[in-house]
């Protein structure tokens, strides 16, 4: 973000690496814009802390709490020392007047997050069909990629880690590896220099579509 | 402004168009034409000026059809254009209509001059987001429904149990601040006290390592993922009949042994590669060793099959048959391993 935010200095706060900024289930009335450092968003599911996202300077978090009275839906932890701008309902109006562009960016972020959650729902909704879940994760990643090059080319290369795929599919790394092994044996997927190559993305589209109609 | 039903809710009633903002010329759409289809990539935002437009989508849970009529003066196609994702619905024209079409920058210009629109949209979107998040959470934690108080205490407890005292202390302090007379009050202050002692001296407090940014995930998780990729890469080499290259990678995974699951699977794959490389004695040694080491190996029956194949390769039909028959006594009839075993037995009999 290149805009001048010095007028918001009075909203600046700092955190040390390892600090919790807020906890899931806490009532929330503030949202944050990262000026420097990184924030990890986690959720404790069962006996595991799952990393949902890692955010960088220029990104927002905690924005949902701003407009509705509802508890936080995840825990945020400072990965590094942090500089944040903290806004709440009371001073949101100041932000709106001073930098409507930031609020517009928030609107875009919401649009994107609604879609991400919707896609996540569709993926998880396949339940025990792990093949469909993993295939649909690749389709979702494909939707988020800007395509360059030959439109006829059906091969897709993904630089994502297996943890990424597992996270999106809501499965363990072991389960995802198992599914990918099936795909590799079916010659649907290849691994090349640490990248996952889907040999024909249309094949996954068909697979997911047929499963969704079941 | 209203938020229409269903999950789409993309229709936002516009307060009168602001003076001075950019307003494009209206585009005319004939009855029965389609402005966009569900799944189309969309970068335009629309306002219905006059006419009748129907948005058709399917509920993601029930798959039921949802029909929403756009009223004159309402926006549609906003979310997909702003979020840059495919259209959620099909916009069909029911009666000749005049529609204002904005690009995203034009839309931005329009709303920046009327920030009330942004605020209204934010409210609608945050409401939708909240609903989507709770749907996803229902799927992820079927049946687990914690109240906020127990949930917050649970977070402190989780970090305490995992020796992450700094986070435990933070979470528990917040619990005590929000619920000074809460039902976990005494437990929380007890754990918070213990955690604060842990923060000072314990090497397991991960704030230091987190600060360096080197500890994004639990170490075992990273190793598992990195190993998994190497493992899959080798499996891919097997399908390309590059058995020696694959063998070397599997061998490396076994010798590093950073993830026991992959190491065990890699040991099986090594045996399989040796059979393909016609190193039958080595293969038998490898796979027999595997069976002894992992009597509950998930690929046990396949290991037996490849031992049989190795004996077959050596020309030892008797031992090959022994192994094949063993598999048939262990596996149910329709398992893939039974199918290929029966085929292998037939081959042997044909030769004999």
Interface residues (C-beta under 8 A of the other chain):
Chain A: X16 X17 X18 X19 X20 X22 X23 X24 X25 X26 X27 X38 X40 X44 X45 X47 X49 X51 X54 X63 X64 X66 X67 X68 X70 X71 X73 X75 X77 X78 X79 X80 X81 X96 X97 X100 X101 X103 X104 X106 X107 X108 X110 X111 X112 X113 X114 X115 X117 X118 X120 X121 X122 X124 X125 X143 X144 X161 X162 X163 X166 X170 X173 X174 X176 X177 X180 X181 X184 X185 X187 X189 X190 X191 X192 X194 X196
Chain B: X7 X60 X61 X78 X79 X80 X82 X83 X84 X85 X86 X88 X108 X111 X112 X115 X118 X119 X121 X122 X123 X125 X126 X127 X128 X129 X130 X132 X133 X135 X136 X137 X139 X140 X141 X146 X148 X149 X151 X152 X154 X155 X156 X158 X162 X166 X167 X170 X171 X174 X178 X205 X206 X207 X208 X210 X211 X212 X213 X216 X217 X221 X222 X224 X225 X228 X229 X231 X232 X233 X235 X236 X239 X261 X262
